[in-house]
Amino acid sequence: METLYTETAEVSPPVDLEFGFLASKLALLLEAAKGEIEHDRQAAKASLATAASILNSEIERRASPKGPKTGGLAGWQIARVRSFIEKNLHRSIRTTELSTVAQRSTAHFSRSFKLAFGEPPHAYIVRRRLEEACYLMLTSAASLSEIALSVGLSDQAHLCRLFRQAFSQSPASWRREREVTR
């Protein structure tokens, strides 16, 4: 008796666009650290610290005991929104712009964003601005007012107010503490 073998095409799971975006950011940070290690140890340390922070938050998010959330954004929407935010941190970002990027109505987008990211769009953008400000404080000699403007905040006072709320200290004292430990 002849056995018929049928070849079945293996179907690979859809590419996790969010993970791809994260992996490419981590790879860039690690490459930067590798290049800076001999010439600028402080910048290398800052790149490694940022990479570690991103990786830890992703590990925590993925280890969450909750199952997949329904009603959130699709992977491609998360990747596009995250990319848009990263490219536009230096300026004002409106929820209407983000909803257009994700191809959702503003109200639906806001609810979906919170489900996907665990926080509202404004809180996420403020957090990313503060993370970028921390990175710039560690890797550049720019003044706090220059850093505030480069991350899309209106002025140094705005940076100081948000920074104090998030870290319970001023950006200047935070920066001084890290300069001593570098």
C-alpha positions in Angstrom: 0.0 0.0 0.0 1.4 3.3 -1.0 1.4 6.1 1.6 0.6 9.6 0.3 2.6 12.3 1.9 1.2 15.8 1.6 3.4 18.7 2.2 1.8 21.3 4.3 3.1 24.8 4.2 4.2 25.9 7.6 2.3 29.0 8.5 4.5 31.3 10.6 2.8 33.5 13.1 2.4 37.2 12.2 5.4 39.3 12.9 5.2 41.1 16.2 5.7 44.6 14.9 5.9 46.1 18.4 8.7 43.6 19.3 10.5 44.4 16.1 10.4 48.1 16.8 11.6 47.5 20.4 14.4 45.2 19.2 15.6 47.7 16.6 15.7 50.5 19.3 17.6 48.2 21.7 20.1 47.2 18.9 20.7 50.9 18.1 21.3 51.7 21.8 23.7 48.7 22.2 25.6 49.6 19.0 25.9 53.2 20.3 27.2 51.9 23.6 29.7 49.6 21.9 31.0 52.5 19.8 31.2 54.8 22.8 32.8 52.5 25.3 36.4 53.4 24.5 35.9 57.1 23.8 33.0 58.3 26.0 32.3 55.9 28.9 29.5 58.2 30.3 27.6 58.1 27.0 28.1 54.3 26.8 26.7 53.9 30.4 23.7 56.1 29.5 23.0 54.0 26.4 23.2 50.8 28.4 21.0 52.2 31.2 18.4 53.3 28.6 18.5 49.9 26.9 18.2 48.1 30.2 15.2 50.3 31.2 13.4 49.6 27.9 14.1 45.9 28.2 12.9 45.7 31.8 9.7 47.5 31.1 9.0 45.2 28.1 9.7 42.1 30.2 7.3 43.3 32.9 4.6 44.1 30.3 4.9 40.7 28.7 5.1 38.8 32.0 1.8 40.4 33.0 -0.6 37.6 34.1 -3.4 39.2 32.1 -4.3 37.6 28.8 -4.4 39.6 25.6 -6.7 42.6 25.9 -9.5 42.9 23.5 -10.4 46.3 22.1 -6.8 47.5 22.2 -4.7 48.5 19.2 -3.4 46.0 16.6 0.4 45.4 16.4 0.8 47.6 13.3 -1.1 50.4 15.0 1.1 50.2 18.1 4.2 50.3 16.0 3.0 53.2 13.9 1.9 55.2 16.9 5.0 54.6 18.9 7.2 55.5 15.9 5.2 58.7 15.3 5.6 59.7 18.9 9.4 59.0 18.9 9.8 61.1 15.7 7.8 64.0 17.0 8.7 64.2 20.7 10.2 67.7 20.0 6.9 69.2 19.2 3.3 69.2 20.4 1.5 65.9 19.7 -2.3 65.9 19.6 -4.5 62.9 20.1 -6.2 63.6 16.8 -2.9 63.2 15.0 -2.3 59.9 16.8 -5.8 58.6 16.0 -5.2 59.5 12.4 -1.9 57.5 12.4 -3.8 54.5 13.9 -6.8 55.0 11.6 -9.3 55.2 14.5 -11.7 57.8 15.7 -10.3 60.0 18.5 -12.5 58.5 21.2 -12.0 54.9 20.1 -8.3 55.5 19.7 -8.0 56.9 23.3 -9.7 53.9 24.8 -7.7 51.5 22.7 -4.4 53.3 23.4 -5.0 53.0 27.2 -5.7 49.2 26.8 -2.6 48.7 24.7 -0.1 50.9 26.6 -1.6 50.8 30.1 -1.9 54.6 30.3 -3.6 57.4 28.4 -1.8 58.9 25.4 -0.9 62.2 27.2 0.7 60.3 30.2 2.7 58.1 27.8 4.0 61.1 25.8 5.0 62.9 29.0 6.8 59.8 30.3 8.6 59.4 27.0 9.6 63.1 27.1 11.0 62.7 30.6 12.9 59.5 29.6 14.4 61.4 26.7 15.3 64.3 28.9 17.0 62.0 31.4 19.0 60.5 28.5 20.0 63.9 27.2 21.0 65.1 30.7 23.3 62.1 31.0 24.8 62.2 27.5 25.1 65.9 26.7 26.2 69.2 28.3 23.1 71.0 27.0 21.4 73.3 29.5 18.1 72.2 31.0 16.2 74.8 29.0 17.7 73.5 25.8 16.8 69.9 26.8 13.3 71.0 27.7 12.7 72.5 24.3 14.3 69.6 22.5 11.9 67.1 24.1 8.8 69.2 23.3 8.2 70.9 26.6 7.5 74.6 26.7 10.4 75.7 28.9 12.7 74.8 31.7 10.0 75.4 34.4 7.7 72.9 32.6 10.5 70.3 32.6 11.2 71.0 36.3 7.5 70.7 37.3 7.0 67.4 35.5 10.3 66.0 36.6 9.6 66.8 40.3 6.2 65.1 40.0 7.8 62.0 38.5 11.1 61.7 40.4 10.5 63.9 43.5 13.6 66.0 42.8 14.7 68.7 40.4 16.4 67.8 37.1 19.5 69.7 38.2 20.0 67.7 41.4 19.2 64.4 39.5 21.8 65.3 36.9 24.4 66.2 39.6 23.9 62.9 41.4 24.5 61.0 38.3 27.6 63.0 37.3 29.2 62.1 40.6 28.4 58.3 40.1 29.7 58.2 36.5 
